[in-house]
Amino acid sequence: MSRVRQKTDLLQLEEAIGYSFRDRALLSEAVTHKSFHHENKTAAPLYNERLEFLGDSVIGLVIVEYLFSLGQQYSESVLAKMKSYLVCEQVLAEIASSVSLQRFLYLGKGEESSGGREKRSIIADGLEAVVGAVYRDGGFEAARTFVLRFFGERIRSVVESGEFHDYKTELQELTQSLYGMLPEYRLIKQEGEDHKRVFTVAVYLDGKKLATASGSRIKEAEAAAAQKALAKIGEP
């Protein structure tokens, strides 16, 4: 990759993320996957795993600090659930994709040909690395502003909707406690075109159907079915 193209890519990425680096080498490192490094060790002596590790911690701290600033007395377990949801791979990848971060990643030829640019794990890791780079470049306040710009609305949505609840685990613990058995999820229908699939899942306990729900992903449908089942079990 030519230096001119690399500089152009990094300038475009800075514009997309709304942050200008004093040390652009940090951003270059943040978007360099180890597969590219292994194939181009002279041109890319560093890759993003260290910055990813740092960025993961920075994101977690910013999110927890923000939750504390809301003034609500969340318990440690609730804070942990909120943080776990907000830093999960899916959320990170969605946020990264909102600025087309995957377009700017430097991948090795093998990773590129195997669809690495669309792999959720690689995209999510890239975002964490960029946050780590922002922290190294501008300090905590710069990183805090950066993280909240992209996570703030998601955090507020989670707080208002309670979306962070792990309904499947909650249902499992409840049925195990009350009945000594675990729920079973069955995919009973899928419809729609490939890019607009709708999955319908039913949750059973001891062969009896407790609830059904639909979603654009099977896991989403299972979580919704678990939520309905919890409400049903809790009815007088």
N, C-alpha and C positions, 0 to 999 in steps of 0.2 A: 504494500500500500504506500503510495507516494505521500510525502510530507504535506503537499498542498491539499490533497484529498482529505488527509487526516485532520488538518487544521479546519477545513471547511465543515467536515462532519462535527467536530467539537463545537464550532461556533453555532451551528444549527441546533445542536443539543442544548447548549447554554440558553439559546433563545426559547427552546421548547420548555425547559424546566424553570426558566426565569431566574437564573443565577449565573453571574459572571465570575469565573475563577481568576484569582490572582496567579495561582500556579496551575496552569492548564494540564500539566503532566499528571496531576492527581485525577482529573476527570478521565484522561486517557487510560490510566491504570484501572479506574473504576469500571470502564466498559470493556476491558480486555479479559476475555475468558481464558482459562488455563489451556484450552485446546489451541487457541491462537498463539499463546506464548510458547507452547511446546514446538510449534511449527515455525516460529519466527523469533527465536530467542535473542537475536541481535537487535532486531527492530522493536521487540516488546520484551524487555528483560523482566518486567513485573506483570502480575495479573491480579485479579480483583478479590481473591479470597480473604486476604487480611483486612481490606477495607470493608468487605461484606460483614465480617465478624464484628468490626467496630460499629458499623452502621446499624446492625441489629440491636446492639446495646443502646445506641443513641435514640433510636426510634422508640424502644421500650421505655426509656427514661422520660422522654418528652410526653408520651401518651399518658403515663402514670401521673406525671406532674400536672398535666392538664386536667385529668380526672379529679385530682386533689383540689385544683383551683375552682372547681364547680361548687364547692362548699357542701356537697352531699356526703354524708358519712357512710361511704361504701365499706363493707367489710373486706378483709384481706382476700377472702375467697371470691367475692364478686369482682374486685379489682383484677384478680388473676384471670378470671374468665373473660373479662372485657379485653384485657391486654392480649390474651392468647388468641382471641378472635381477630382483633385488629391487626396483629402481626402475622397472621396465618398466611401461607403461601398464596392462597387464592386472592385475598384482599391486596397483598403486595403486588401480585401480577396484574390485577385489574388497575391499580393506580399507575403502575409502570406503563401499561398499555395505553392509558389515557393521554400520555405524552409521546407515544410511539417509541418508547425506549428501545424496544427490540430491534428497531431499524438501525440503531447506532452501535450495537454490540459488535465487537470484533471476535469472530468465531473461527476456529480452525476449519479446514476444508471438510474433514470427516463429520464434525458436529454440524456444519452448515448443511451438508447433503442429507443428514439424518433428521432434518427438521428442527435443529436446536434453537433456531430463532423463534419458534412457536412454543417451546417447552416452558411451561409455567414456572418450573423451578429455576431455570436460567434467567428468566425475565425478573422474577422476584429477587433473586440474588443480586442482579444488576442494580435494582433500585436500592437495596441495602448498601451496596458498595458506593453508589452515588451519594447517599446520605453520609456515609463515612468520609467520603472525599470532601463534602461541604464542611463537615465538622473540622477536618484537618486544615482546610483552607481558611475558614472564617471564624472558627471557634463555636462554642455552644449556642450562643444567641442566634448566629446565622443558621445553624442547623435546626434550632428550635423553630425559627420562623419558616424555614423550608419545609420541615415535617408537617407543621400545622396547616400550611397552605394546601397540602395534598391530603392530609388525614383529618383535618378539622371537621369538615362536613360529615365524613364517615363516623367520626367519634360521636358527634351530636346525634346522628341518626341511631346509632347503637344505644345511646343513653335513653333516647325517647322511646324507641321501639322494643328494647329488651332483646334485640336480635342475637345477642351474644350467648343467650342461654343454650346449653347443650341438652336439648330435649330428649335425645336418644339415650344419653347416659342417665338422665334423671328418671326416665321411664324404666330403664333396666334396673336401676337401684331400687325403685319402688316396687316393681313386680317381684324382684328377688326377695325383698323384705316381707311383702304381704303374702305372696303365694309360693315362694321358693322355686320360681321358674323364670325364664327369660323370654322376652318377646321375640317374635319372628317376623321378618319383613319379606313380603312377596311382591314382585313386580307383576301387576295384573293387566296393565295395558300401556302401550306406547303408540302415539299417533303424531301426525304432522310430518313436514318435510325435514330432511336431515339437519338443516340449520335452525329449525324451529320445532324441535322435538318437545313433546309433552309426555311426561312419565306419570303414571298413576300407580301408587303403592298402597298396599293394605298391610296393617300390622295386626298380628294374631297373638293370642295368648292361650296356650293349651288347646290349640285348634279352633278357637273362637275369634272371630274378627272383632277387633276393638274400634278401628277407624280406618278411613281411606283418605288420601290426599294426593294432589298432583303438583308437579313442578317441572321446570325446564331441565333439571338434573335429577338423577335418581336420589342422590343424597339429600337434595332439597326436599323432595317429596317424602322421603323417610322422616326427616326432621319435622315436617308439617304433620305427618300422620302421628308421630310420637306426641306432639303437642296436643292434638285432638284427643288422643288416648289418655293422656294425663288429665285432661279436663273431664273426660268421661268417668275415669276412676274416682276423681275427686267429687263427683256429683253425689248429693245425699240420697 
